[in-house]
Amino acid sequence: MPSALDFSVTEIRDILISMLVLGFVFSYPEVLSDPPFIFMSLLGVGIAFMGHELSHRFVARRLGFYSAYKMWPQGLLMALLLAVATGGGFVFAAPGAVIFSSYWVFRNPTLRDIGLIGIAGTAFNISLMFASLYLYFATGLSIFQFIGSINAWLAIFNLIPFGPLDGTKVMRWNWKIWLAALAAGAAGFIVLAVF
């Protein structure tokens, strides 16, 4: 069984394309008047997005399942179109997902397995959001506020209990954990919005 650090060329390509599109989407329209802003966006989005998806991937592999990131071209296109159409007012962050299956193990994933894999990405975003909040208040550097905001948005968005989003998987497994994660994400989001 390959380790959690084994990546295919296709998976690396999908991650890089998704990261570039999200970097642009989160920096629009500021990037039009301040092109170097794209680098701050790529840093913030790269850490938030990669950490989120790789957390899913890592937990799935630790549980013994095959897992890999696969981009969703339609989701990337929708993200670009909505960012431009709304002037950056609405961010649709569904560039792809970590797929997992029982290819390596002789059992189907349980509700617990699916819930643990689902909450892993959001837990990463919430942890980074609070770390960024602390660093922002300690240093006053706007990069930490930006990284915190991206992580808050990704955590809350992914916790929506709709369709294939993580919120559906986590809520089916344990609604108390889902509610606690949602409350933590919302609390950080409100603090970042106020300050």
ChimeraX attribute file (.defattr): number of C-alpha atoms within 10 A of each C-alpha:
attribute: neighborCount
match mode: 1-to-1
recipient: residues
	/A:1	9
	/A:2	10
	/A:3	11
	/A:4	16
	/A:5	10
	/A:6	9
	/A:7	13
	/A:8	11
	/A:9	9
	/A:10	13
	/A:11	16
	/A:12	14
	/A:13	15
	/A:14	18
	/A:15	22
	/A:16	15
	/A:17	16
	/A:18	24
	/A:19	24
	/A:20	16
	/A:21	19
	/A:22	25
	/A:23	22
	/A:24	22
	/A:25	28
	/A:26	27
	/A:27	23
	/A:28	24
	/A:29	17
	/A:30	15
	/A:31	16
	/A:32	11
	/A:33	9
	/A:34	11
	/A:35	12
	/A:36	12
	/A:37	16
	/A:38	20
	/A:39	14
	/A:40	16
	/A:41	25
	/A:42	21
	/A:43	15
	/A:44	23
	/A:45	26
	/A:46	20
	/A:47	17
	/A:48	28
	/A:49	26
	/A:50	19
	/A:51	20
	/A:52	26
	/A:53	22
	/A:54	22
	/A:55	22
	/A:56	30
	/A:57	27
	/A:58	21
	/A:59	21
	/A:60	27
	/A:61	22
	/A:62	14
	/A:63	15
	/A:64	21
	/A:65	24
	/A:66	21
	/A:67	22
	/A:68	25
	/A:69	23
	/A:70	19
	/A:71	23
	/A:72	15
	/A:73	15
	/A:74	12
	/A:75	16
	/A:76	22
	/A:77	15
	/A:78	17
	/A:79	24
	/A:80	21
	/A:81	16
	/A:82	16
	/A:83	21
	/A:84	16
	/A:85	11
	/A:86	12
	/A:87	14
	/A:88	19
	/A:89	12
	/A:90	14
	/A:91	22
	/A:92	20
	/A:93	21
	/A:94	21
	/A:95	23
	/A:96	18
	/A:97	20
	/A:98	21
	/A:99	15
	/A:100	19
	/A:101	16
	/A:102	15
	/A:103	12
	/A:104	13
	/A:105	13
	/A:106	9
	/A:107	11
	/A:108	11
	/A:109	17
	/A:110	10
	/A:111	15
	/A:112	14
	/A:113	17
	/A:114	20
	/A:115	22
	/A:116	20
	/A:117	25
	/A:118	29
	/A:119	26
	/A:120	22
	/A:121	26
	/A:122	31
	/A:123	19
	/A:124	21
	/A:125	30
	/A:126	27
	/A:127	17
	/A:128	21
	/A:129	30
	/A:130	20
	/A:131	14
	/A:132	24
	/A:133	24
	/A:134	15
	/A:135	17
	/A:136	20
	/A:137	13
	/A:138	10
	/A:139	10
	/A:140	12
	/A:141	12
	/A:142	13
	/A:143	16
	/A:144	22
	/A:145	22
	/A:146	21
	/A:147	25
	/A:148	29
	/A:149	24
	/A:150	22
	/A:151	31
	/A:152	29
	/A:153	22
	/A:154	25
	/A:155	30
	/A:156	20
	/A:157	20
	/A:158	24
	/A:159	24
	/A:160	18
	/A:161	16
	/A:162	11
	/A:163	9
	/A:164	11
	/A:165	16
	/A:166	27
	/A:167	27
	/A:168	20
	/A:169	26
	/A:170	28
	/A:171	20
	/A:172	14
	/A:173	19
	/A:174	14
	/A:175	14
	/A:176	11
	/A:177	14
	/A:178	24
	/A:179	15
	/A:180	11
	/A:181	21
	/A:182	21
	/A:183	13
	/A:184	19
	/A:185	26
	/A:186	17
	/A:187	14
	/A:188	21
	/A:189	23
	/A:190	12
	/A:191	11
	/A:192	19
	/A:193	10
	/A:194	7
	/A:195	9
